[in-house]
């Protein structure tokens, strides 16, 4: 059995996620989020959706990007 690198649980149904050439082992999506999801550069929450990337920083939403000085970020564009 493999061991989750976040919580240490030994589990027979772990998942391996390869990111940037490194393989990580988790027992749940929750642990995967805690282990490898990027963190919003403004509010510190984990970015589990697409997020917004600007100048090498990740943000969870347009509001946080705007608060950090990113111009033009929008959560919605009306047609």
Residue pairs with C-beta under 8 A, 6 or more apart in sequence:
1 10
1 11
1 12
1 14
2 10
2 11
2 14
2 25
3 9
3 10
3 11
3 14
3 25
4 10
4 11
4 14
4 25
4 26
4 27
4 28
4 31
5 24
5 25
5 26
5 31
5 35
6 26
6 31
6 32
6 34
6 35
7 27
7 31
9 27
11 27
13 27
14 25
14 26
14 27
15 25
15 26
15 27
15 32
16 23
16 24
16 25
17 23
17 24
17 26
17 32
17 36
18 24
19 36
24 32
24 35
24 36
26 32
26 35
33 46
33 48
34 46
37 46
37 47
37 48
38 46
38 47
38 51
38 58
39 45
39 46
39 47
39 58
40 46
40 47
40 51
40 58
40 59
40 60
40 61
40 64
41 57
41 58
41 59
41 64
41 68
42 59
42 60
42 64
42 65
42 67
42 68
43 60
43 64
45 60
46 60
47 58
47 59
47 60
49 60
51 58
51 59
51 60
51 61
52 58
52 59
52 60
52 61
52 62
52 64
52 65
52 70
52 73
53 59
54 65
54 68
54 70
54 73
55 70
57 68
59 65
59 68
59 70
59 73
61 75
62 73
62 74
62 75
63 75
65 73
66 73
